[in-house]
């Protein structure tokens, strides 16, 4: 059963200015949660906040600057948050970049792996002290169908030995899935109440869905609408992962339709071999080393 009354709960949603993050922020704030919209572009963030308040003038929201492609920004964000708040019930690692031309984050990581995975890895680790002390806190991390068939190439994480945008996108979203599972394993190993859940929105028609650098052609937008679902529907898996009381941690939530592209939220079982213990532990160790964020459970 989904929790409908979130009064008193505090939630952080990265990339809450558009798409899945924005829809989740609308929903959770409508149920009484205090939602922090953690966004890179504050101008777009202001527009999102105004949109939420127009629909629900009673909504409790706060706009905060967070650039996941800049580890100093991640540290600044967590420092400011923990100075102001003493609890965090829900962290939704939602923000992401999709198939850009080759580029690097401020710290020199390949842009997709650095933003989608390492930025969220650092954010979660730096917020761990407050997550641990908040009863029944949750971390929800978004993956995507593109993780299927992907692998973590530990010998070319920075793309210096060759770069294919879609391959690196799949790698970053597989990293999100493995991180979510390994985080839950470690929560349980240390006897913590906190849980970690992964989810994906199927194929959702958001502003992430584009081709190359330019505007997606009109005929392609029509095709996308045919085999995808609106962002509002795509966000249902995130909301389910965040508020479904029966979840124990470690689950992967996706749409229940054909190919898990569309439909209603349900527990999905990743392909055999996805949760490879050696890969998960190596990814964790490499992520701690690259970000210089050590998890203390």
N, C-alpha and C positions, 0 to 999 in steps of 0.2 A: 504493500500500500504506500502510495506517495504521501509524504508529509505535506500538508496543505498550509499549516501555520508555522511560519519560520520566524515569528516575532522574537527578537533578541539574538538571532543568529547573525554572524558576520561572515561575509563571503568576499573573496577576491576573484575577479574574472579577468584574465589577461586577454587583450584584444577585444574588449567589450564594446567598441565603438561601431561594429558592423557585424553582419552575418550571424553565425551561430552564437558568438559571445554576446551580441546585442540582444538577441532573442532570449537567451538564458537570463541576462540581466533584467529584462522586462518581467519575465516570469517570476524569478526569485524575489525581486523587489515587490511585486504585486502580492506576494504571500507574506510580506512583513520583514524579510531579511534586509539587513543593512549591507548594501552592495558597493564594493569599491571597484570602480571601473579603471583598471590598470591599462593605460594606453600609451602608445608611442607618440601619436599625433594629437596634441591637446586640443587643437582646433576642431578636428573631427570628433574628439571626445566630448567637447562642449555641445556639439550638435546632437550626439547620442543622448547625453544627459537631459537636454531640453526635450527630446522626443519622449523619453521615459516619463518626465515630469508632466508633460502635456497630457499623457494618457492617465497618469496617476499622480496628482499633486501631492499626495501623502507619502510618496516613495522616499525611502531613506537611501540616498546614494552619495558617493563622493568620488570625484575625479582625481586620479593620481598619475603622475608621469612614470612610465616604465618602458625602457627600450631594451628588449631582450638580446639585441645584437651588441650590447655594451655592458660588460660585467660591472663596471663602476655604477652605471645606472641601476642595475639590479641591486647592488649593495645599498645605494642611496635610498631606493624605494623601501627595502626591508627595514632599514634603520628608521626611517620616518614612520613607517607603519607601526613598528613595535614601540616607538615612543608614544604614539597616540592611542594604541589599542592594547588590551591585555588578553584578548582571546581571538581565535580564528577557527570558525567551525568548518569552513569550506574554502578550499583553494582549487579553482578550475583553471588548469593549464591549457588554454584554448588557442592563444594567438599563434599564427604561423605565416610563413612565406611559402609560395608554391611556384616551382619551376622558373625561377628568375635566371637571367644570364649569369655567368660565373662572377661571383663577388665574394668579398670577405667581410666579416664583422669587424668591429673596432679592435677586437683582440686578436684578429688574424685567423679566425676560424672560417671554414667554408660557410657561406651565408645561411643555407638551409639547416645544416647540422648544428651550426652555432646558435641560430635563433630558435629553431623548433625544439631542439633537444637540450643543448648545453645551457641556454638561457633559463629554461624551465628547471633543469636539474639544479642549477645554482640557486634559483629563486626558492625552490622547495627546501633545499638544504639550509638556506639562511633563515627560512621561516620555521624550521623544525622545532626550535625551542618553544615557540608559541603554539604550534600544532600539538606537541606532546602534552602540554598542560591544559588543552581544551578538551573537555570530555567528548568522546565519540566524534572527533574531527575527521574530515574526509579530504582526500586529494583525488581529484578527477583529472585525468590526462587524456587529451584527444589524440587518437591515431586516425587512420583512414584506410580505406580499402587498398590503397597503393602500397601498404606494407607487404602485401602478398607477393611472394616471389623475390622480395628484397633481401639483401644481406648487409651486414656491417663489414665494410672493407677497412679494417684497422690499419692497413698499409697505405691508404690513400684518403684519410678522413678530410684532409684539407683540399683535395681536388688537384693537387699539384702534378699528379701523375696522369691526369686526364679527367675531364668533367662532362657528364651528361646530366642535364637538368632533372629529367624525370627519374633517373637512377638514384640521384642524390636526394631527391624528394622522398622516394620510397625508403631509402636508408634512414632518413631523419624520422619518418613516421614509424618505422620498425623500432627505432631507438626509443620513441615515446612509449610504445607498447611494452617493450622489454623493461624500461625504467619503471613503469607503473606496476608491473608484476613483481619486480625485484624489490621495489619499495614496500609493497604489501608483505612480501616474504620477511623483510627485515623488521617491519612493525610487529609481526606475529612472533618472530624469533625473540624479540626483546620484551614481549608481553605487554605491548602498548595497546590502548583502545583505538587509536587512529587506524583508519583503513585507507587503502589506495585502490582505485578502480579505473580501468581504461574504458573508453567508448569511442565510437566513430559515428558520423552523421549519415553514412551511406553516400550517395552522390547528391549533394545539395547545391542548389543554385545560389551561390554566394559570390561576393566580389573576388574570392580566391580563384574562382573558376574562369580562367582566361587562357588564351593561346599566345605565347611569346610576349613581346613587349607592347604590342598595340592593342587596340580595342577588338574584342571578339566580334567577327562578322555577324550580321543580323540573322542569317540562315542558321549559323551555328548556335546562336542563342535559342532559336526555336527548337533545334535538336536537343540541346541541353535540357530544356524544359520538359521534353518528351520523356527522357530517361532519368531525370532527376526529380527531386522534390524541393519545395520551397524551404528557405532557411528556417522558417518557423517550425516546419515539420521536422527538419533535420536536427533542430535543437532538442527535440523530445528525448533523444538518447542521453544527451548531457544532463538534462533535468532529471531523468530517471536515475542515472548514475549518482546524481547529487542528493536525491531525496527519497529513493525507494528504501523503505525500512528493512526489507528482508535481505538486502545485500550484506555479505559478510566480509568483503574485501577480496581482491584478486580477480574479480569477474571482468569480462570484456563485453560491453553492451553495444549492440548494433541493431539496425532495422531488420525486421523479420521477413521481408519480401525476398523475391528471387535474387540470388546473388548478393543479398544483404545491401542492395542499392537503395531500396525504398521500404517504407512500412513502419510498423510500430516497434517500440523498444523491446528487446528481448536479449537474454544472455546468449552470446555467440561463442562458439568454441573455435579458437584459432587452429590453423592447420597443424598436423602433427610435426613436432620438431621445432616449432617457432620458439617455444620457451626453452631454449638450450641453456642449461645451467652455466656451462663454461663461458658462453658468449655473454650472458647476462652479468656475470661476475666481472668479466674483463671489461665490458662496457662501463660498469660502475666505477672500476678502478681508474680507467682512462678518463672518465668524466670528472672524477675528483681531482686527478692530476692536472687536467687542462684548465679547469675553472678555479683550482685552488680552494674549493669548498669541500670541507670534510664533514661528513654526517656523524653526529654524536648522538646515538640513541640512548 
